[in-house]
Amino acid sequence: MNLNSIRVKIAGQFNIALLDTGCGTSIISHKFLRKNNLQMTNLKRGQNYVLFAANGSKLRVLGQTTILLNLGGMNVSFDFLVVDNLNQDMILGIDFLEHTKLKLFVQNRK
């Protein structure tokens, strides 16, 4: 695990989530959704069906899901977009950080 990832517990299982302050919307991979037997619903009218990765490539949004996760003893229910072909299981974006009022403290490693 590195400085920009944290352990979260979902349905009793620990998972690694990437913290990404450059990502406006929190997302999970479709593979992660299937592996954890999570339910996906259709997007609401007006929601984005396509997102863009940091390298400019398109990410196809398949739907959305609500996940109850445990973060350091705090239970949080949060809506995630489900994305096809994502190289991370879970990305916690700015929307999640704002919702949980999470504060990041970064120190220099020597």
N, C-alpha and C positions, 0 to 999 in steps of 0.2 A: 504494500500500500504506500502511496506517495502523499505529498502535502496537499494535493487538491482532490483527495478522495476520502470518503468516510464510510464506516460500517453502519448499515441500517438493518433493522430486523423487520421482516415482512412474513407474517404467518408463522412465526417461530423460527425462521431461517435467517441467518446473517447473509447480507449481500453487500457488495461494494458499489457505492454511488459516486460518480464524478461530480464535484462542485465546479460549476462553470459560470463565472460572473459575466461572461460574454454571451451567454445564452439567455434569451429573454423568456423562453417557455420551457418548462420541465418536460422531459420526454423519456420514454422507455422503448426498448426494442420489442418488436413483435415476438422474437424468439424468447425473450425474458417473460413476456406475458404468457406465452404458451407453457413455458417451463414451470411457472408458478401457478398455473391454472386460474389466472385472473380473467375476469369478464371484460369484454370490450363493447362499447356502445358507439353508435354513429355520432359523427360530429353534429353540432347544432348549426342551424342556418347562420351563415356569415363567418364561421370559423375557418381558419386557413387549412387548406388541404395540402399545401406544399410549404415546406420550410427550407431554409438554405443553411448549409454547413459553413464552417469557418473558411473552407477552401472554395466556397462558391457553388459547390455541387448541390443539387436538389435532393431533399429528403421527402419521400412520399408519406403523408400522414394517412393512416388506415382507420383511425378512430380515437376513442379516448377511454380512459379507465380511472376509477377512483381507488386509491390504495391507502390502506391504513398502515403506516410504518412507525416503528419505534426508533427514535433518535436520541440516544443518551438518556433513556428513561422517560422521554416525552413522547406520547402518542399523537400522531398527526395524520389526519385524513386529508388527502390532497388529490387533485385531478391532474393526470398526466396525459399527454398526447402519445399515441402509439405510432411508432415510425418503422417503416420497412428498411431492412439492411443497415441498421445502426451498429457502429463498431464498439459501443459501450452498452452495458445492460440498462443503466439508468443514469440520466444526467439531471442534476438538480440545478435549475436555472435561477435567474434573478427573481422570478415570480415566487418560487419556493422560499428563497432567502428572505424576501420581504414578508411573506405570509407568516413565517415562523420567527421573524425578527432575529434571525441568526446573525451573529457577529463573527467575522473572520479576523483572526489575529495571525499575521504572517511575520515570521522572524527569519533573519538571514542564517543560513546554515554555513558553518565554517569547516 
